[in-house]
């Protein structure tokens, strides 16, 4: 919550008052800043970004944050898929995450589910989810079940097919491909085809391969 006084403006986070956000609306939204946003815990983002700067971040830039999250997973030895959830009105990030199949030994913690878990118990009908890769069928079903109003896919070159399913269920779907994300996933698929197969179809698919 925002606290104002005659002398300053500060933030109250977890009961502790902190200084004004480090970045203001005059800050350049560079790729370096987007990478910092990707790596910073969601609950700490108000320390970094003020409201006006958040409102000025474009859909392309939110998608790039999702791609930087995908890169983070790739660097950890995992599947390069990331996702970001924003509030439609304020455009604040309310959740983000990346695939942790390998890192957490978790068979269905995809980028989308990780971001949903990070956001917690909120009204997702007031949000948009940006995902670096077209959602799998399981994630697409969850996005519909949780009432997302809009989903933006950053790569339908390496994977696609659920866009029509989401649209048929009343979810607005946009495609906003990110060349960095497309190249990253293509490289991963070439380097680790069996891990890619497991992430989509499970270990049993490897045994049938």
N, C-alpha and C positions, 0 to 999 in steps of 0.2 A: 504494500500500500504506500502511496506517496504522502510524504509529510512536508508541509510548507511552514516557513516562519518568515519574519520580517527581514531576516538577514541571509538566509540560505534556503536551498531546496535539497532535501536528502531523501533516501529511500529507507524504508523499514523492511528488512528481510529477516525472517525467522526471529523476530523480536529485537534485532540489532540494527541500529541506525548506521548507514554507510554514506559515503560521499556521493556526489552527483555521478551519473554514469560517465565512464571514461570517454565514450564516443558520443558526439552530438550530431545533430542533423547536418552539420557542415563537414563531417568526416567523410572522406572518400570511401565508398563501398568497394574496396579492392578485393582481388582474389585472396590475398593474404588475410584480410579481415574475415572473409567468408570461411576460410580454413580455421581460424581461431574460433569462430562461432560454432563450427562443427565439433571442435574438440572440447569446448567449454561445457560444463554441466548446465542443463536447461534452467535449473532453479537459480543459477548464478548469472544468467544472461542480463537481468536488469542492472547489474553492476557495470556491464560493458556497454549496453545499448540504451539510448533514451527512446521514448515513444515515437518521436518524430522520425528518427532514423529508421526504426523498425517499419514505420508506415511507408518509407521510401524504398525499401528493398523490393526489387522486382521479382516476378515469378521466375525469370531466368536465374536470378541470383539465389533464390531459395532452392532451386533445382541444383545449382552448383554446390550448395551446402550439403545436399543429399549425396552428391557425387563425392565430395570430400569425406563424408562418412563411409561411403563404399570403399574409398581408397584406404581409410583407416583399417577396415576389416581385412582388406587385401594385405596390408602391411603386417597384420597380425597372423597371417596364414589362413585367413578365412575366406568366405565367399563375398565378393565385392558388390554388396547391395546396401544402400542406405535410404533412409526416409526421414522426412521432416513434416511436422504437423503445425499449422499456424491457425490462429484465430482469424476468422474472415473479416471482422470489423477492425480490430486493432493491428492485425498482421504481426502480432507477437508470436514467437515460437513457443508452443506449449508442450511439445514433445518431439524427440528425435532419437534415432538409434540406427544400428546396423546389424546385419546378419551375424549371428554368433553360433552357428551350427558347430563349428570346430572349437571355438574358444570356450564355450560353455557346455559342449557335448549335448546340445539341445536340438532335437530333430525338427522343430518347427518355429524356432525363434528367428524369423526372417526380419528383414529391415522394417517392414510395415508393422509387424507384431511388436518389435522392440520399441518402435516409436509410440505405439498405442500404450504399451506398458509404462513407458516414461511419462506419458501425459496423464495417466491415471483415470479417475472417475470424473470425467467431464462430459459435457454435451457435445458429441462429435458432429451433430448436425450443423453446428456453427463453425466448423473447421474445414480446412483443405489439407489433404495429404499429398506431399510430393514424394514420389518414389523414383529412385535412379533406374529401376528396371520394371518393366510391365509386371504387375502382380501375378503370382500363381493363383490357381483356383481356390486354394484354402484361404489365402489372404484376401482375395476378391470377395469371397463369401463373408469373411469377417468384417470387411469394410462396409458391406451392405448391412450386415446385422447390427453394427454399431452406429449406423445412421449417418455416415459421412455424406456431406452435401456435394463434395467435389474431390476428384482424384486426378492428379497430374502425373503422367508417366514420362520419364526421361529417356527411355530406350525401348523402342518397339522394333528395333533392327535385330537384336539378338534374341528377343522373346516377345511374344504378343499372343493375343487370343481372348483375354478376359475383358477387354475394353467393351465389347458388345454385351457381354454378360452384365457388367456393371451398369451400362446405359439402360439396358432392359429393366433393371431393378430401380431405376430412377436416380442413379448417381450421375452427376455431370462428370464427364471424362474428357480431359484435354491431353494432347500429346505435345510435349515440349522437349524434343530430343537435345541432349547435351553431348557434343562430340567427344569430350574427355571421358564421360561415362561409358559411351558406346565402345571406345577404344579399350578402356580398362576391362570391361567385361569380356570382350572378344579375346584379349590377351589371356585372361584367367581361364576361359573355356579351352583355349589351345594348350595352356600349360597343365591344367588339371581337369581333364574331361570327366574322370570318374567322380571327383568331388562335385562337379557341376551336376552330374547325373544324380548323385545322392541327394543333393539339395532339392532337386525338383521331384524325384520319384522314390527316394529312400534307398537304404542299403540293399534291399531285395532287387532293385533295378540293376545294381552292379552285378549281382550274382547271375542275373539273366543276360547280362551284356555279352 
